[in-house]
Amino acid sequence: MIPLKWKIYRVINYLLLCCGLILTLNFFRLIINAFDVNFLILSFLVTLIFLFMAAHSLINIFIMAKTFPDKILDPSKAKWYIFSLVLNILSLIGLVIAFFSALSEMANDYFSGMLIILGVMLILTLSSLFVLVCQFNLRKYLKQKN
């Protein structure tokens, strides 16, 4: 039986995958329609954050499907694990920067939509942080079970 922590880990990875894909597609639409160069660069960077988030979630789901709960990480999966860890750290840094950037914009221009944006970004940041903590414990957990 898989512990609750790892079930939550799997669900949050699916959530991050769905949100990452939806937000990536939305920002691609914004990039295509953008006329301002500064907005285009910002949209491209935010799109990369969400693309990284979707990619590391997909890799985590794949690793869980192939190893959980009774197999250790073989060298090929360990490379994907490290790659996913790097993508998670990059997307988490990007989410934190974007969250505080949106928070500073809220001080300048307050509207109710900004609270929704901040709420979504906070949920994504906390979810990504939980996944990162679980990723650091994944190898140890698999070694204990085998």
N, C-alpha and C positions, 0 to 999 in steps of 0.2 A: 504494500500500500504506500502510495506517495504521500509525504507529509503536506499539510495545508500550505505551507510556505511555497512549495514548488508548484502546487496547483495555481496559486495566486500569481506566481512568476509566469506560468504559461498563459494565463488569462490576460495579464498585463502586456505580455509580448504580442498577443493577438490584437489587443486594443491599440498598442503603439503602431503596429503594422497597418491597421486600418486607418488610423488618424494620420500617419505619415504619408500613406498613399493619397488619401483625400486631400490633404493640405498641399502635397507636392503638385498634384494636378491643378489645384486652385491657383497656386502661385505660378505654374507654367502659363495658365490663362492670363494672369496679370503681366507676366513677362512679355507675352505676345502682344498684349494691348498697350504696353507702356510706351509713353512718348518722352518722359523725362529720364535722362541718363542716370541721375543719382538714384531715382526710384528703381530703375532697371538693375543697377548693381545691388541695391539692398534686397530686391526681390530675388535675385539670383542667389545671394548668400543665404537667405531664409529658405529658399527651395532646397539648397544643399543640406541644410540642417534637417529638414523633414525627410529628404531622401536618405540621409545617413541613418535617421531614426527608423525608417521602414526597413532598410537593409540589415541593420543589426538585429532587429526583431525577427526578420525572416531567417537569418542565420541561427539565432537562438532557438527558434521553433524547430528548425532542421536538426540542430544538435540534440535537443531534447527528444525528438522522435527517434533518433538513431542510438542514443546512449542511455536514456533514462529507463528504469532506475538501476539496471543491473550490468552496465558495461562501462568501462573506463574510456577516457578520451584517447583514441589512437593518434599517431602523429599527424595524419591528414586532418582530422577533426580538431586537433589542438591548434593548428594553423588558423583554421576558420574561427576558433574560439578567440584567439589573440586578435585577429582582424575585427571580429565583432566587438571585442572589448575596446579597441582603439576607436571604432566608429561610435560606440556608445559614449565614450569620454568626449569626443569631438561634438557630438550632438548635444550632450548635456551642457558643455561649455557654451555652445551657441544658444541653447534655450535660456540659460541663465543670463547671458548678455542681452538677448532679445527681451526677456522679462523685465530686466532693470531699465532697458531702453524704453520699453512701453510704459513702465512706471513713471519715468521722468517725463514722458510725453503727456501722461495723464495730469501731471501737475501744471503743465502749460495749457492744455486744451481738454477740459473735462466734458465727456459725454457718456451716456449710459452704455454705448457699445464698447467702450474701452474697458469697462468692468468685466464684460463677457470675455474679451480678448485676454485680459489678465488672468481670469479664472481658468480658461482653457490652457494657457501657457503654464500656470502654476500646477495644474493637474498633470500635464505632460512632463513637466520638470520633475515633480515628485515621483511619478511613475518610472521615469527613466533612471532616477536615482535609486529606486528600489531594485530595478533590474540590474543596475551596476553592482550594487551590494551583493545581490544573489549571484551574479557572474563571478565575483571574486571568491565566493564560497562553493561554486559548482565543482571544481576539481577536488577539493577536500571532501565534499559530500560523496562524490562518485568513488573516490579511493576508500572511504570508510565502508561503503556498501559492498565493495569487492574485495 
